[in-house]
Amino acid sequence: MEKTGSLLLVEDDAVIGEATQLNLERYDYEVTWEQDGLDAWRTFSDRDSAGGFDIVLCDVMLPGLDGITLCRRIREAGNTPVVLISARTESIDIVSGLEAGADDYVTKPFDIQVLLARLRSVARRTRPATVPADRSAGEAGGDHVRIGELDLDRQALELRRGDTLINLTPTEMRLLLELAGSPGVVLSRSTLLQRVWDYPEWEEDDHLVNVHVQRLRAKIGNDRIETVRGFGYKLRR
């Protein structure tokens, strides 16, 4: 049977780690489980040279190397999606993880079906992005969209400043495509969650949207994405 994907699980709690591994393997994930952050980084680095993992599921509190630092290293190495898991639900902990480059997070204790849904959602949105059919060529200037001094090629999925390619994660590219598809139009956080993160209409997560907007602003310019307080965000071209 074809595997769902290769997953690096980093969890120091033996009970949680074993249960999570068994559950994920039941759904055809190929799971490599590490209990130490440094061991996980070595495993990731060794595997990365031979094709890499499809996704990393990482606890925040780890011996050797904490999950936030591990996430930051993984993000510096490339665009492998990272989902953080943690019993710490304070806003500062969640935001710190997202700012380190995590694509999503799940709080403990978690239901395995919720975790599986989040993993599937991350896998879908970190595949190569496509321009939504109802917002494609013509509506926002065809294949190329000018955003100040930047050029967004919506077919090649490249963002350039002159000859310099600006590296965006798949989630950041999807977010920019959505905003560029409706320039000057305010998109609510719930709309962005549905279109970019594939979250159901009833589920809201302001942290996820806000931090990714901040990360995108850092790459394209703070003045390019305007916050409309109480409503959402819009792109300034």
C-alpha positions as CSV (number, residue, x, y, z in Angstrom):
1,M,0.0,0.0,0.0
2,E,1.3,3.5,-0.9
3,K,2.3,5.5,2.1
4,T,0.5,8.8,3.0
5,G,3.9,10.5,3.4
6,S,7.1,10.4,5.4
7,L,6.9,12.1,8.8
8,L,9.5,13.0,11.4
9,L,7.8,12.9,14.8
10,V,9.8,14.7,17.6
11,E,8.2,14.0,21.0
12,D,10.1,13.4,24.3
13,D,7.1,11.9,26.1
14,A,7.3,8.2,25.5
15,V,3.6,7.5,26.0
16,I,2.4,10.3,23.7
17,G,5.2,9.5,21.2
18,E,4.4,5.8,21.0
19,A,0.6,6.4,20.8
20,T,1.0,9.1,18.1
21,Q,3.4,7.0,16.0
22,L,1.0,4.0,16.1
23,N,-2.0,6.1,15.2
24,L,-0.2,7.8,12.3
25,E,1.1,4.5,11.0
26,R,-2.5,3.2,11.0
27,Y,-3.2,5.9,8.5
28,D,-0.2,4.9,6.4
29,Y,2.3,7.5,7.4
30,E,5.9,6.4,7.4
31,V,7.0,7.7,10.8
32,T,10.5,8.2,12.2
33,W,10.3,9.1,15.9
34,E,12.9,11.0,17.8
35,Q,12.8,12.0,21.5
36,D,15.6,14.6,21.5
37,G,15.8,17.8,19.6
38,L,19.5,17.4,18.6
39,D,18.9,13.8,17.5
40,A,15.9,15.0,15.4
41,W,18.0,17.7,13.7
42,R,20.7,15.1,12.8
43,T,18.0,12.7,11.5
44,F,16.4,15.5,9.5
45,S,19.7,16.7,8.1
46,D,20.8,13.1,7.1
47,R,17.4,12.4,5.5
48,D,17.2,15.8,3.8
49,S,20.2,15.0,1.6
50,A,18.3,11.9,0.4
51,G,15.0,13.4,-0.4
52,G,13.8,14.7,2.9
53,F,10.7,14.2,5.0
54,D,7.3,15.3,3.8
55,I,6.4,16.8,7.1
56,V,7.8,17.4,10.6
57,L,5.5,17.1,13.7
58,C,7.4,18.5,16.6
59,D,6.8,19.1,20.3
60,V,7.9,22.5,21.6
61,M,9.5,21.4,24.9
62,L,12.3,19.0,24.1
63,P,15.7,18.0,25.6
64,G,18.8,18.8,23.6
65,L,17.3,21.4,21.3
66,D,13.9,23.0,21.9
67,G,11.2,22.7,19.3
68,I,11.2,26.4,18.4
69,T,14.9,26.4,17.6
70,L,14.5,23.1,15.7
71,C,11.7,24.6,13.7
72,R,13.9,27.6,12.9
73,R,16.7,25.4,11.7
74,I,14.4,23.4,9.5
75,R,13.0,26.5,8.0
76,E,16.5,27.9,7.2
77,A,17.3,24.6,5.5
78,G,14.2,24.7,3.2
79,N,10.5,24.6,3.0
80,T,9.6,21.3,4.7
81,P,6.3,21.9,6.5
82,V,6.4,21.9,10.3
83,V,3.5,21.4,12.6
84,L,4.2,22.2,16.3
85,I,2.4,20.4,19.1
86,S,2.4,21.7,22.7
87,A,0.5,21.8,25.9
88,R,1.4,25.5,26.2
89,T,-1.6,27.5,24.8
90,E,-0.5,31.0,25.8
91,S,-0.5,33.4,22.8
92,I,3.2,34.2,23.2
93,D,4.1,30.5,22.8
94,I,1.9,30.0,19.7
95,V,3.2,33.2,18.1
96,S,6.8,32.3,18.8
97,G,6.4,29.0,17.0
98,L,4.7,30.6,14.0
99,E,7.3,33.3,13.8
100,A,10.0,30.6,13.8
101,G,8.5,29.3,10.6
102,A,5.9,26.7,11.7
103,D,3.0,26.2,9.2
104,D,0.5,25.2,11.9
105,Y,0.2,24.1,15.5
106,V,-1.9,21.7,17.5
107,T,-2.4,21.9,21.3
108,K,-2.3,19.0,23.7
109,P,-4.2,16.9,24.4
110,F,-5.3,16.4,20.8
111,D,-7.7,14.1,19.1
112,I,-6.0,12.0,16.4
113,Q,-8.7,12.9,13.9
114,V,-8.0,16.6,14.5
115,L,-4.3,16.0,14.1
116,L,-4.8,14.0,10.9
117,A,-7.0,16.8,9.5
118,R,-4.3,19.4,10.2
119,L,-1.6,17.3,8.6
120,R,-3.7,16.8,5.5
121,S,-4.4,20.5,5.3
122,V,-0.7,21.4,5.6
123,A,0.2,18.8,3.0
124,R,-2.4,20.3,0.5
125,R,-1.3,23.9,0.9
126,T,2.4,23.2,0.8
127,R,2.1,21.5,-2.6
128,P,3.0,23.8,-5.5
129,A,0.4,26.6,-5.4
130,T,-2.0,27.3,-8.3
131,V,-3.9,30.4,-9.2
132,P,-7.6,29.9,-8.3
133,A,-9.6,29.5,-11.4
134,D,-12.1,32.2,-10.6
135,R,-9.4,34.8,-9.8
136,S,-6.9,33.9,-12.6
137,A,-5.6,35.8,-15.7
138,G,-7.2,39.0,-16.5
139,E,-8.6,39.9,-13.1
140,A,-5.4,41.2,-11.6
141,G,-3.3,41.8,-14.6
142,G,-2.8,38.4,-16.1
143,D,0.2,36.1,-15.3
144,H,2.3,39.0,-14.0
145,V,1.3,41.3,-11.2
146,R,3.2,44.4,-10.2
147,I,3.4,45.0,-6.5
148,G,5.4,48.2,-6.2
149,E,8.9,47.3,-7.3
150,L,8.1,43.6,-7.2
151,D,7.0,41.3,-10.0
152,L,4.7,38.3,-9.1
153,D,4.6,35.7,-11.8
154,R,1.5,33.8,-11.0
155,Q,2.1,30.9,-13.4
156,A,5.8,30.3,-12.6
157,L,5.0,31.0,-8.9
158,E,8.0,33.4,-8.5
159,L,8.3,36.7,-6.9
160,R,11.2,39.0,-8.0
161,R,12.6,42.3,-7.1
162,G,14.5,43.1,-10.3
163,D,16.6,40.1,-11.0
164,T,16.5,38.9,-7.4
165,L,14.3,36.0,-6.6
166,I,12.5,36.4,-3.2
167,N,12.1,33.0,-1.5
168,L,8.5,32.5,-0.2
169,T,7.3,29.4,1.6
170,P,4.3,27.6,-0.1
171,T,2.0,29.1,2.5
172,E,3.4,32.6,2.0
173,M,3.0,32.2,-1.8
174,R,-0.6,31.1,-1.4
175,L,-1.4,34.0,0.9
176,L,0.2,36.5,-1.6
177,L,-1.7,35.0,-4.5
178,E,-5.0,35.4,-2.7
179,L,-4.3,39.0,-1.8
180,A,-3.0,39.8,-5.3
181,G,-6.1,38.2,-6.8
182,S,-8.2,40.9,-5.3
183,P,-5.9,44.0,-5.0
184,G,-7.4,46.8,-2.9
185,V,-10.1,44.5,-1.6
186,V,-10.3,43.7,2.1
187,L,-10.1,40.0,2.8
188,S,-11.2,38.9,6.2
189,R,-9.1,36.5,8.3
190,S,-11.8,33.9,8.1
191,T,-11.8,34.2,4.3
192,L,-8.0,33.8,4.2
193,L,-8.2,30.8,6.6
194,Q,-10.6,29.1,4.2
195,R,-8.7,29.9,1.0
196,V,-5.1,29.6,2.1
197,W,-5.2,27.2,5.1
198,D,-8.2,25.1,4.0
199,Y,-9.8,25.6,7.4
200,P,-13.6,25.1,7.7
201,E,-15.7,28.2,7.8
202,W,-16.5,27.9,11.5
203,E,-12.9,27.5,12.7
204,E,-11.0,30.7,13.3
205,D,-7.3,31.3,14.2
206,D,-6.2,34.9,14.1
207,H,-2.6,34.0,15.2
208,L,-2.1,31.8,12.1
209,V,-3.1,34.6,9.7
210,N,-1.6,37.5,11.6
211,V,1.9,35.9,11.9
212,H,2.0,34.8,8.3
213,V,1.0,38.3,7.2
214,Q,3.9,39.6,9.3
215,R,6.3,37.1,7.7
216,L,5.1,38.1,4.2
217,R,5.4,41.8,5.0
218,A,9.0,41.3,6.1
219,K,9.8,40.0,2.6
220,I,7.7,42.3,0.3
221,G,7.6,45.5,2.4
222,N,5.5,46.5,5.4
223,D,3.5,49.1,3.5
224,R,2.3,46.6,0.8
225,I,-0.2,44.8,3.0
226,E,-2.6,47.1,4.9
227,T,-4.4,46.1,8.0
228,V,-8.0,47.2,8.1
229,R,-8.7,47.0,11.8
230,G,-11.7,44.9,12.6
231,F,-12.0,43.5,9.1
232,G,-8.8,42.0,7.6
233,Y,-6.1,42.8,5.1
234,K,-5.8,44.2,1.7
235,L,-2.9,44.4,-0.8
236,R,-1.6,47.8,-2.0
237,R,-0.1,47.7,-5.5
